[in-house]
Amino acid sequence: MVQEKQSDRQQRLDNFLQAVEAAQKVQDDIMKYGLEAAHLYSTLCNGLVQ
């Protein structure tokens, strides 16, 4: 039971860290490539949401 609880916490932490890393990559791409990257990112996100 305790081991299962730790595994769940570790999995949630891993998922959170992956999301943070992805957000940092998007931010880096926007800083590097400018508005074109921001436009492409927003276009891709809008396509996934709809």
TIFIKE-588234 format. One record per atom (N, C-alpha, C, O): y, z, x; atom name. Coordinates in steps of 0.001 Angstrom, whole numbers, plus 500000, padded with zeros to 6 digits. Example, Ala and Ser with C-alpha at 12.3 -4.5 7.8 and 13.67 -1.06 7.14 Angstrom:
// TIFIKE-588234
REC     c2     c3     c1 site
REC 494310 507800 513190    N
REC 495500 507800 512300   CA
REC 496700 507800 513200    C
REC 496681 508465 514236    O
REC 497750 507080 512850    N
REC 498940 507140 513670   CA
REC 500030 507870 512900    C
REC 501138 508039 513409    O
***
This chain:
// TIFIKE-588234
REC     c2     c3     c1 site
REC 498805 500000 500823    N
REC 500000 500000 500000   CA
REC 501261 500000 500869    C
REC 502181 499213 500643    O
REC 501293 500887 501860    N
REC 502456 500961 502747   CA
REC 502572 499673 503550    C
REC 503670 499145 503729    O
REC 501441 499169 504032    N
REC 501444 497926 504805   CA
REC 501955 496764 503954    C
REC 502695 495909 504442    O
REC 501558 496737 502679    N
REC 501994 495675 501773   CA
REC 503504 495744 501562    C
REC 504172 494711 501515    O
REC 504042 496953 501433    N
REC 505475 497139 501236   CA
REC 506250 496651 502460    C
REC 507293 496011 502321    O
REC 505747 496950 503651    N
REC 506397 496497 504878   CA
REC 506329 494973 504980    C
REC 507292 494341 505415    O
REC 505206 494378 504586    N
REC 505069 492927 504639   CA
REC 506072 492263 503711    C
REC 506677 491251 504066    O
REC 506250 492829 502521    N
REC 507215 492290 501564   CA
REC 508627 492374 502122    C
REC 509401 491423 502016    O
REC 508956 493502 502709    N
REC 510288 493663 503309   CA
REC 510489 492691 504463    C
REC 511560 492101 504605    O
REC 509471 492526 505277    N
REC 509564 491608 506411   CA
REC 509736 490173 505919    C
REC 510514 489409 506490    O
REC 509018 489807 504869    N
REC 509129 488455 504314   CA
REC 510523 488204 503754    C
REC 511103 487139 503965    O
REC 511055 489190 503042    N
REC 512419 489040 502504   CA
REC 513435 488943 503634    C
REC 514382 488161 503544    O
REC 513256 489719 504687    N
REC 514151 489654 505839   CA
REC 514061 488287 506507    C
REC 515083 487699 506860    O
REC 512848 487782 506681    N
REC 512660 486460 507279   CA
REC 513333 485377 506438    C
REC 513979 484480 506979    O
REC 513184 485460 505119    N
REC 513829 484487 504233   CA
REC 515336 484555 504343    C
REC 516008 483523 504359    O
REC 515878 485767 504420    N
REC 517320 485946 504562   CA
REC 517812 485355 505882    C
REC 518833 484669 505919    O
REC 517088 485622 506955    N
REC 517490 485101 508262   CA
REC 517440 483574 508298    C
REC 518292 482947 508927    O
REC 516470 482978 507642    N
REC 516399 481518 507570   CA
REC 517605 480962 506822    C
REC 518166 479940 507216    O
REC 518003 481630 505746    N
REC 519170 481183 504983   CA
REC 520441 481292 505820    C
REC 521293 480405 505779    O
REC 520568 482372 506572    N
REC 521744 482548 507433   CA
REC 521770 481473 508518    C
REC 522827 480910 508801    O
REC 520634 481186 509121    N
REC 520566 480153 510149   CA
REC 520929 478780 509580    C
REC 521622 478000 510233    O
REC 520464 478487 508374    N
REC 520790 477214 507736   CA
REC 522289 477121 507452    C
REC 522899 476072 507661    O
REC 522877 478212 506980    N
REC 524315 478230 506709   CA
REC 525119 478050 507995    C
REC 526143 477367 508004    O
REC 524652 478663 509071    N
REC 525339 478507 510353   CA
REC 525260 477068 510840    C
REC 526222 476554 511410    O
REC 524121 476412 510620    N
REC 523979 475017 511035   CA
REC 524935 474131 510248    C
REC 525569 473241 510815    O
REC 525042 474370 508941    N
REC 525972 473591 508121   CA
REC 527395 473811 508625    C
REC 528157 472855 508768    O
REC 527751 475043 508889    N
REC 529097 475345 509384   CA
REC 529342 474658 510725    C
REC 530411 474085 510935    O
REC 528380 474706 511621    N
REC 528524 474046 512918   CA
REC 528679 472540 512757    C
REC 529502 471924 513434    O
REC 527887 471941 511859    N
REC 527981 470503 511621   CA
REC 529346 470117 511071    C
REC 529916 469100 511466    O
REC 529865 470926 510164    N
REC 531187 470637 509597   CA
REC 532259 470759 510674    C
REC 533185 469950 510726    O
REC 532136 471769 511534    N
REC 533115 471911 512613   CA
REC 532999 470754 513604    C
REC 534009 470295 514137    O
REC 531796 470286 513852    N
REC 531574 469231 514832   CA
REC 531927 467853 514284    C
REC 532571 467056 514966    O
REC 531501 467572 513045    N
REC 531650 466227 512499   CA
REC 532769 466093 511473    C
REC 533066 464985 511026    O
REC 533386 467193 511098    N
REC 534541 467157 510221   CA
REC 534212 466970 508750    C
REC 533148 467361 508270    O
REC 535158 466360 508053    N
REC 535056 466243 506608   CA
REC 533901 465362 506163    C
REC 533392 465533 505055    O
REC 533478 464430 506993    N
REC 532345 463581 506626   CA
REC 531088 464428 506419    C
REC 530331 464197 505476    O
REC 530871 465390 507283    N
REC 529713 466272 507152   CA
REC 529840 467139 505904    C
REC 528854 467354 505199    O
REC 531034 467637 505627    N
REC 531252 468453 504438   CA
REC 531002 467636 503176    C
REC 530391 468121 502224    O
REC 531479 466396 503177    N
REC 531273 465521 502012   CA
REC 529788 465216 501824    C
REC 529282 465267 500704    O
REC 529095 464902 502906    N
REC 527661 464621 502825   CA
REC 526904 465845 502330    C
REC 526022 465723 501479    O
REC 527232 467005 502842    N
REC 526568 468239 502437   CA
REC 526780 468496 500939    C
REC 525834 468820 500221    O
REC 528013 468351 500480    N
REC 528296 468603 499055   CA
REC 527597 467566 498177    C
REC 527137 467891 497082    O
REC 527515 466326 498646    N
REC 526818 465283 497897   CA
REC 525325 465619 497793    C
REC 524722 465486 496728    O
REC 524745 466049 498899    N
REC 523317 466413 498889   CA
REC 523067 467607 497980    C
REC 522092 467617 497228    O
REC 523930 468606 498040    N
REC 523762 469788 497196   CA
REC 523885 469432 495726    C
REC 523109 469916 494902    O
REC 524836 468603 495395    N
REC 525013 468194 494000   CA
REC 523799 467424 493507    C
REC 523410 467563 492347    O
REC 523200 466622 494358    N
REC 522001 465876 493990   CA
REC 520814 466778 493748    C
REC 519978 466490 492891    O
REC 520729 467876 494500    N
REC 519614 468794 494338   CA
REC 519756 469672 493112    C
REC 518760 470069 492508    O
REC 520984 469975 492745    N
REC 521231 470883 491626   CA
REC 521006 470176 490293    C
REC 520488 470779 489354    O
REC 521382 468932 490205    N
REC 521302 468221 488924   CA
REC 519925 467880 488550    C
REC 519702 467281 487498    O
***
